[in-house]
Amino acid sequence: MVTLLYYCINYDPYCVALYHCFITLLCLLDKYLTRGRKQCLPLCTTKARRLTLLIIVLFRSLAFLQVTGESDCRSTQRLSLSRGVITSHQHGFIAKRSTTTNLLDSFNDWTLSVENKRIETIVHVDFARAFDTVSHEKLQLKLQACGITGQLLLLISNFWHDRSQVTKVGRHISQRISLTSGVVQGSCLGPLLFLICINDLVSVFNTSVTPELYADDLKLYACLSCSSSCADFQQNLDRLTEWANVWQLTISVKKCCIMRVGNRQTLDDGPLHQFVLCNDTPKYVNVVNDLGVLVDPY
């Protein structure tokens, strides 16, 4: 097992400390299991089960360590952000980023537009069951694009491979079904894997629009001053539709909406432009719930 771990870490210098820690843990486990007698204690004993769980946690740390050289999950996310692995437009599941930072960035841009008497057009996009519909095969391709290959890629792939679930209501339990898509919610790797899955979404837009993400919550906004800017905005929505189709993430157009932000005079004088998303037309609204905050056009 020690030899297997040694080759799994590919002689990465960042893994030296973890490697020695793992050897020490194995020695302690061997000493405990053989203490007082030569045969091992049953693995069902409480202390032996705790030691086994420690080894599992250590293997999880190995996955984070191989990616960034840091064993702490938050350090992994910070380094991923600083090295460009996670886009700066993403505010979900990132240390020192939250719904507050997402709203501050957006409100700052919208306030500047209002002060300059411009109209900001905002499209709120809703992905239907995004965490549960992530394709495992395509997620593996995105991991490879991030530079995760070899034994580490195999280790992470085993995290979602051959998983199943049941539903329990009272004393009744449903039949077991296999999970063929989705990331494991409530786990350490689940949120990070989803961020990697949706990370390249912002790259499909041009510089005329600003995307802001909080996990799977996306909003696109831009100042539309002429017909050419409206056509360019529609092109960005078409790129969003194409990206969602390629990566098998469904956009719930009925839950998407458009809102304009500006002062009353400019909003009354400005025309309403109709946009198409996934062969449907999102509706205009006067109030939108943006990450728990109600926002109106004024």
Secondary structure, DSSP 8 states (H G I E B T S, - for coil): -HHHHHHHTTT-GGGHHHHHHHHHHHHHHHHHHTTTSSS---TTSHHHHHHHHHHHHHHHHHHHHHHHS--SHHHHHHHHHHTTSS-TTB-TT-TT--HHHHHHHHHHHHHHHHHTT--EEEEEE-BTTTTT--BHHHHHHHHHHTT--HHHHHHHHHHHTT-EE--EETTEE---EE--B---TTSSHHHHHHHHHHGGGGGGS-TTSEEEEETTEEEEEEE--SHHHHHHHHHHHHHHHHHHHHTT--B-GGG-EEEEES-HHHHHHS------BTTB--EE-S-EEETTEEE---
